[in-house]
């Protein structure tokens, strides 16, 4: 009696093979998202570092247009989108104030940065729903194949073919689908937890950056008022 993977695959019924195909598709989807998110996180980190280095002098010189231009240039950088959105709204508010507007331009810039944070975190969570779905449902998909494998084994026993050579393939079929389902689920949960922690850390960093840019707006407003006085 042979229990190689090839032999067990040949012994599997249509239902068990369909379950394996479904799990294979789920695993391919999981790995595709995992690789795509690794690239996205690396690209976001690289562009954010470049953006942070380039805007220091621009903010010191109040060259807001240059900061907004960098926001467009580094479109994959969450930091660039958050800071750029806040600066753009703040600059717009200064222009509106010169034309007679009376709203709080600092608060407007802060709200724009907060909206950008929400959008960037949602963008960085792209694909997480599939990872969570695979992690939670793959074991049950494998269990579905297990049930049919056990049914086949009991049918063979009920027909008076209860020896190990007859029952063994059905039991092996059940174990293979279960093991494959657990493996796919573990991979999905690992990536989901890893990337969720990464996004949570990014959210904290973006909130800190938002607070820093709001502090800059407040100080810039104070300097402008002092100069006007």
C-alpha positions as CSV (number, residue, x, y, z in Angstrom):
1,X,0.0,0.0,0.0
2,X,1.5,3.3,-1.1
3,X,0.9,6.6,0.6
4,X,2.9,9.0,-1.6
5,X,1.3,12.3,-2.5
6,X,0.9,11.2,-6.1
7,X,-0.9,8.0,-5.0
8,X,-3.1,9.8,-2.6
9,X,-4.0,12.4,-5.2
10,X,-5.0,9.7,-7.6
11,X,-7.1,8.0,-4.9
12,X,-9.0,11.2,-4.1
13,X,-12.5,11.7,-5.1
14,X,-13.9,14.7,-7.1
15,X,-15.0,16.5,-4.0
16,X,-11.6,16.2,-2.2
17,X,-9.8,17.3,-5.3
18,X,-12.1,20.3,-5.7
19,X,-11.3,21.2,-2.1
20,X,-7.6,21.1,-2.8
21,X,-8.0,23.3,-5.8
22,X,-10.0,25.9,-3.7
23,X,-7.3,25.8,-1.0
24,X,-4.6,26.2,-3.7
25,X,-6.4,29.3,-5.1
26,X,-6.6,30.7,-1.5
27,X,-2.9,30.1,-0.9
28,X,-2.0,31.8,-4.2
29,X,-4.1,34.8,-3.3
30,X,-2.6,35.0,0.1
31,X,1.0,34.9,-1.2
32,X,0.2,37.4,-4.0
33,X,-1.2,39.9,-1.4
34,X,1.8,39.2,0.9
35,X,4.3,40.0,-1.8
36,X,2.4,43.0,-3.0
37,X,2.2,44.5,0.5
38,X,5.9,43.9,1.1
39,X,6.7,45.9,-2.0
40,X,4.1,48.6,-1.0
41,X,5.5,49.0,2.5
42,X,9.1,49.1,1.3
43,X,8.3,51.7,-1.3
44,X,6.3,53.8,1.2
45,X,9.2,53.7,3.7
46,X,11.7,54.7,1.0
47,X,9.7,57.6,-0.4
48,X,8.8,58.8,3.1
49,X,12.5,59.1,4.1
50,X,13.3,61.1,1.0
51,X,10.3,63.3,1.5
52,X,11.2,64.0,5.2
53,X,14.7,65.0,4.2
54,X,13.6,67.3,1.4
55,X,10.9,69.3,3.1
56,X,12.8,70.5,6.1
57,X,14.3,73.5,4.3
58,X,11.1,74.2,2.4
59,X,9.1,74.5,5.7
60,X,11.8,76.6,7.3
61,X,11.6,79.0,4.2
62,X,7.7,78.8,4.1
63,X,8.0,77.4,0.6
64,X,4.7,75.7,0.8
65,X,4.3,75.2,-2.9
66,X,7.5,73.1,-2.9
67,X,6.1,70.9,-0.2
68,X,2.9,70.4,-2.1
69,X,4.9,69.5,-5.2
70,X,6.8,66.9,-3.3
71,X,3.4,65.4,-2.2
72,X,2.6,64.8,-5.9
73,X,6.1,63.5,-6.6
74,X,6.1,61.0,-3.7
75,X,2.6,59.7,-4.2
76,X,3.4,56.3,-2.6
77,X,4.6,58.0,0.6
78,X,1.9,58.1,3.4
79,X,4.0,60.8,5.1
80,X,4.0,63.0,2.0
81,X,0.3,62.7,1.5
82,X,-0.5,63.6,5.2
83,X,1.9,66.5,5.5
84,X,1.2,67.7,1.9
85,X,-2.6,67.7,2.6
86,X,-2.1,69.7,5.8
87,X,0.2,72.2,4.2
88,X,-2.0,72.6,1.1
89,X,-5.0,73.3,3.3
90,X,-3.0,75.7,5.5
91,X,-1.7,77.6,2.5
92,X,-5.2,77.8,1.0
93,X,-6.5,79.2,4.3
94,X,-3.8,81.9,4.4
95,X,-4.9,82.9,0.9
96,X,-8.5,83.0,1.9
97,X,-7.7,85.0,5.0
98,X,-6.0,87.6,2.8
99,X,-9.3,87.9,1.0
100,X,-11.4,88.4,4.2
101,X,-12.1,84.8,5.5
102,X,-12.1,84.4,9.2
103,X,-12.0,80.7,9.8
104,X,-9.2,78.9,11.8
105,X,-6.6,78.0,9.2
106,X,-4.6,75.9,11.6
107,X,-7.6,73.7,12.5
108,X,-8.4,73.4,8.8
109,X,-4.9,72.1,8.1
110,X,-5.1,69.7,11.0
111,X,-8.4,68.2,9.7
112,X,-7.0,67.9,6.2
113,X,-4.0,65.9,7.6
114,X,-6.3,63.7,9.7
115,X,-8.4,62.9,6.7
116,X,-5.3,62.0,4.8
117,X,-4.2,59.7,7.6
118,X,-7.5,57.8,7.4
119,X,-7.1,57.5,3.6
120,X,-3.5,56.3,3.8
121,X,-4.2,53.7,6.4
122,X,-7.1,52.4,4.4
123,X,-4.8,52.2,1.4
124,X,-2.1,50.4,3.3
125,X,-4.7,47.8,4.5
126,X,-5.6,46.9,1.0
127,X,-5.9,43.1,0.7
128,X,-6.2,42.5,4.5
129,X,-9.8,41.4,4.2
130,X,-8.8,38.5,2.0
131,X,-6.0,37.5,4.4
132,X,-8.4,37.5,7.3
133,X,-11.0,35.5,5.3
134,X,-8.4,32.9,4.3
135,X,-7.1,32.6,7.8
136,X,-10.6,32.1,9.2
137,X,-12.2,29.9,6.6
138,X,-9.3,27.7,5.2
139,X,-9.6,25.2,8.0
140,X,-13.3,24.7,7.4
141,X,-12.7,24.3,3.7
142,X,-10.2,21.6,4.5
143,X,-12.6,20.1,7.0
144,X,-15.2,19.9,4.2
145,X,-12.9,17.6,2.3
146,X,-12.2,15.6,5.4
147,X,-15.8,14.8,5.9
148,X,-16.1,13.4,2.4
149,X,-12.9,11.4,2.9
150,X,-14.3,9.8,6.0
151,X,-17.6,9.1,4.3
152,X,-15.7,7.2,1.6
153,X,-13.8,5.3,4.2
154,X,-17.0,4.2,6.0
155,X,-18.7,3.3,2.7
156,X,-15.8,1.0,2.0
157,X,-16.1,-0.6,5.5
158,X,-19.9,-0.9,5.0
159,X,-19.4,-2.9,1.9
160,X,-17.3,-5.4,3.7
161,X,-14.0,-3.9,2.6
162,X,-12.7,-3.0,6.0
163,X,-9.1,-3.9,5.6
164,X,-6.4,-1.1,5.9
165,X,-5.6,-1.2,2.2
166,X,-9.1,-0.2,1.4
167,X,-9.9,2.2,4.2
168,X,-6.4,3.8,4.3
169,X,-6.7,5.9,1.1
170,X,-10.0,7.5,2.3
171,X,-8.5,8.4,5.7
172,X,-5.3,9.7,4.0
173,X,-7.5,11.8,1.7
174,X,-9.2,13.3,4.8
175,X,-6.0,14.1,6.5
176,X,-4.4,15.7,3.4
177,X,-7.2,18.2,3.0
178,X,-7.3,19.0,6.7
179,X,-3.5,19.5,6.8
180,X,-3.6,21.7,3.7
181,X,-6.4,23.8,5.1
182,X,-4.6,24.4,8.3
183,X,-1.3,25.3,6.5
184,X,-3.1,27.8,4.3
185,X,-4.9,29.3,7.3
186,X,-1.7,29.6,9.4
187,X,0.1,31.5,6.5
188,X,-2.9,33.8,6.1
189,X,-3.1,34.6,9.8
190,X,0.7,35.1,10.1
191,X,0.7,37.7,7.3
192,X,-2.5,39.4,8.5
193,X,-1.1,39.8,12.0
194,X,2.3,40.9,10.8
195,X,0.9,43.5,8.4
196,X,-1.7,44.7,10.9
197,X,1.0,45.5,13.4
198,X,2.9,47.3,10.6
199,X,-0.1,49.5,9.7
200,X,-0.7,50.2,13.4
201,X,2.9,51.4,13.8
202,X,2.5,53.5,10.6
203,X,-0.7,55.0,12.1
204,X,1.2,56.1,15.2
205,X,4.0,57.6,13.1
206,X,1.6,59.5,10.9
207,X,-0.3,60.8,13.9
208,X,3.0,62.1,15.4
209,X,3.9,63.7,12.1
210,X,0.5,65.3,11.9
211,X,1.0,66.8,15.4
212,X,4.4,68.1,14.4
213,X,3.1,69.8,11.3
214,X,0.2,71.3,13.3
215,X,2.7,72.7,15.8
216,X,4.5,74.2,12.8
217,X,1.3,75.9,11.7
218,X,0.7,77.3,15.2
219,X,4.2,78.7,15.4
220,X,4.0,80.1,11.9
221,X,0.7,81.8,12.8
222,X,2.3,83.3,15.9
223,X,5.2,84.6,13.9
224,X,2.8,86.1,11.3
225,X,0.7,87.8,14.0
226,X,3.9,89.2,15.8
227,X,5.1,90.6,12.5
228,X,1.8,92.2,11.7
229,X,1.7,93.8,15.2
